[in-house]
Amino acid sequence: MLLAVAVFVVVDRPAAAPAAASPAELQQYVNAVAKATAPAGQVVVTDMKPSVRSWESGTLQPDLLAARAGGWALTFRRTRTALVRISPPAGMDAAQAGFLSALDAYTGAADLYRAATGSPTPGSIERATTAARGADAIYASASAILQQALRAAGLAPDVRFPAA
């Protein structure tokens, strides 16, 4: 009878929360994510957004935007593959999932822009733009989690990610 009570008590205890990542583990993760996502960030800032604005204003031909959008999607897929290889430390699963979701959303937006240039339908451009803005928001949310973890660990915010 005593054994049954002891087993019940052990089973009935809630699992302990995992320890937070150490500052060194967190900084190592931040550096790895920054390195892995840099190509995608560069595409978004220096090519995707300016190209879409040029296309919307009529200064960029649809076939050129379609070709660029194919390249963007390839970069986002490669970046996602690199990011999947990074193991997040304790407490960073939500940030990791957010960065992966943002890359999926950016890939989807690139595919929508490419489709919109071939045979635009009513609302196709707006859907692509909405998808791209959604990807930006997802990335910003993941970055906010990361920045909050840095502050909680006593580390300075990282300028490679949007401020929270």
BELZISUL-V82893 format. One record per helix or strand of 3 or more residues. SS is the DSSP state (h for helix, s for strand). FROM is the first residue (numbers start at 0). TO is the last residue. If there is no record, write none. Layout:
BEGIN
SS,FROM,TO / SS,FROM,TO
END
This chain:
BEGIN
h,1,11 / h,22,56 / h,61,83 / h,92,117 / h,123,151
END
